[in-house]
Amino acid sequence: MAAQALHYLTDEAGKPEAVVIPIARWKELEAYYAQLRRRDEVLDGMQSALLEARAIEAEGQPGEDLHDFLDSL
């Protein structure tokens, strides 16, 4: 595969303002960031679950049994 060139856009003073990248590279970046967003959602869910478990433990309440939880789905 040939190297894909980046194009830099500058203002009148030569200061960089933007970068134009090949569409194939853009699609790769979109897919990569979509994976990162999904990973963040999973990690946020895990953090919420851990905080909830700690709160239940601190209050001395019995947690929900895993089998009961799965049966409720």
NORPECOR-V456899 format. One record per backbone hydrogen bond with DSSP energy under -0.5 kcal/mol. NH is the residue of the N-H (numbers start at 1). CO is the residue of the C=O. E is the energy in kcal/mol with one decimal. If there is no record, write none. Layout:
BEGIN
nh & co & e
NH & CO & E
NH & CO & E
END
This chain:
BEGIN
nh & co & e
5 & 3 & -0.6
7 & 20 & -2.5
9 & 18 & -2.8
11 & 15 & -2.3
14 & 11 & -1.9
17 & 9 & -3.5
18 & 9 & -1.6
20 & 7 & -3.4
21 & 19 & -0.5
26 & 22 & -2.0
27 & 23 & -2.4
28 & 24 & -1.7
29 & 25 & -2.4
30 & 26 & -2.5
31 & 27 & -2.2
32 & 28 & -2.3
33 & 29 & -2.6
34 & 30 & -2.0
35 & 31 & -1.9
36 & 32 & -1.9
37 & 33 & -2.3
38 & 34 & -2.2
39 & 35 & -2.4
40 & 36 & -2.5
41 & 37 & -2.1
42 & 38 & -2.1
43 & 39 & -2.6
44 & 40 & -2.6
45 & 41 & -2.1
46 & 42 & -2.4
47 & 43 & -2.4
48 & 44 & -2.4
49 & 45 & -2.3
50 & 46 & -2.3
51 & 47 & -2.5
52 & 48 & -2.5
53 & 49 & -2.6
54 & 50 & -2.4
55 & 51 & -2.2
56 & 52 & -2.4
57 & 53 & -2.4
58 & 54 & -2.6
59 & 55 & -1.9
60 & 56 & -0.6
60 & 57 & -0.9
61 & 56 & -1.8
69 & 65 & -2.5
70 & 66 & -2.7
71 & 67 & -2.2
72 & 68 & -1.5
73 & 69 & -0.6
73 & 70 & -0.9
END
